[in-house]
Amino acid sequence: MSNKLLSEIKIDKIGSFQNRVVMSAMTRGFADKNHCATSDILNYYESRAKNDIGLIITEGIIIHPSADGYNNVPHLFTDQQMLSWKKIVDAVHKYKTKIYAQLWHCGRISHSDYTNGIDPVSSTNNPATGINRQNQKPYGKPRALKTNEMESVYNMFAHSAEMALKAGFDGVQIHMGHGYLVDQFIDGNINDRKDKYGGSIENRIRFAIELLDSLIKKIGNEKIMVRISPSRMMGGLYEWPEMMDTLEKLLKELDAAGLRQLDISCANSNYFETSGKIIRQIKKQWPHLLIGGASLTIDEAENEITEGLLDMVTWGRAILANPNFVKLIEKKLPLKEFNNSMRESLI
């Protein structure tokens, strides 16, 4: 193994990352009653930083109270919430690890229990199918955003991004995947709108591009990463309709807008059947920073970097199970297997 995985990488305006290992965003649900990060959350991230993770992408952080959909997840809307994250950023930075805030709007993957009694919003009036595991109720019926309401959502993201940079985060990751709000516009199986935000591919990606444009106007393009998930396992393989045409047009517009960092996520899926398949098709179109992985072995990760397919590799559950993940792979020691009981506490 050539150890490219453990080699330094530099990103314009961000600086040097000590290696190419990324701790992927994982929803945890241990915030306090004010949706602030706690000392336990600080210890959780610091323990990964002191063990030489190159980049930490936080758990999803809700951008506004109306964007929530989960029990006890952190927010980044108030000064109090920002200051709670600043303590974590400062702790992580002591160990040369970089940290991005993942900014999150759940859209229809929610319920009025989590949005202060108001209906969740989405691209559509149709609720998600199934039972919400957060409250054991059917997902709430969403309200389709009106055409003139889009800017208010963009402003929520912008405010949260500005708060993240004020807290000292090295960058932000905008969550446009996994069936959450932005994905609900891109995905033609969900988006049934008749206005300029629905119908054609160009219209369905409009929300994502306008959101990115508005963020770049506020904070510049250098500190923004976008996460998408065109192909993932969701009760079987799930892919966007017209997936490759959608990707081609979306990536062209993201590039033109100025995006330079992209995460193609497959959640907890087989990489080669989902993200890896896509990355092989779009790599020539996307010459900028590209991250992904999740389910790769160390040798597979090394190969993806050596082949020029990925610049950095993400792991979630493996780093949850092994806070000393980088140290273990440096010494070629076995990794502890993840099990679901590990979700129950911040270890």
PyMOL commands that set and color helices and strands:
alter all, ss='L'
color gray80, all
select helices_A, chain A and resi 4-6+39-49+65-67+79-93+112-114+147-166+181-186+201-204+206-219+243-257+271-273+275-282+298-306+317-321+325-330+340-344
alter helices_A, ss='H'
color red, helices_A
select strands_A, chain A and resi 9-11+15-17+21-23+55-62+98-104+121-122+131-132+137-138+143-144+171-175+224-228+231-233+237-239+261-264+289-293+312-315
alter strands_A, ss='S'
color yellow, strands_A
deselect
rebuild
show_as cartoon
